[in-house]
Amino acid sequence: MHTITRVTCLLGIGLLTSMSVAAAVAESASIATQAFERGRALFLDNCAECHQSNGRGLKGIYPSLAGSEVVRGSGADVALQLIIGRGEMPSFSGAMTPQDMADVINYVRNAWGNEGDAIDAGAIERLLD
Ligand code: HEC
């Protein structure tokens, strides 16, 4: 009888632990989804007029960000383009917070088949210094 109670108890603890791990994973996934959605909104507001909402730009005028070597290369390189500007592209350092820049960079680096690891606002702040 005692053994059965103990086993039931251990099973219960195991179940609770895996439930809270699952909850934590789901929570961090939803935070990542929220940041991605924020990045998408920032992209549509600030970048899509030139690079287009599908990220493919306009041939000969605005480069495609989908499949771009620069975009896929490193988040810091994209951040420098946003901070400094380039050619016809304005600087966004006055218009966007470091968090905005991080979100939009993580979006373009992971939209349209691109894959890149995330950059955070702290890394952008260090580049701004
Ligand atoms: C007014 C139009 C315009 C806007 C708005 C704009 N860009 Fe650009 N972007 C350009 C042009 C033009 C270039 C190419 C500059 C050059 O090489 O001379 C470029 C280049 C880039 C590149 C380099 C791509 C490559 O493969 O070389 C990245 C990355 C980029 N833009 C990201 C962004 C992001 C992110 C935003 C929004 C925060 C944005 N741009 C907003 C016009 C724009």
Boltz pocket constraint, residues with backbone or C-beta under 6 A from the ligand:
constraints:
  - pocket:
      binder: B
      contacts: [[A, 42], [A, 43], [A, 46], [A, 47], [A, 48], [A, 49], [A, 50], [A, 51], [A, 61], [A, 62], [A, 63], [A, 64], [A, 65], [A, 68], [A, 69], [A, 70], [A, 71], [A, 78], [A, 81], [A, 82], [A, 86], [A, 87], [A, 88], [A, 89], [A, 90], [A, 92], [A, 104], [A, 105], [A, 108]]
      max_distance: 6.0
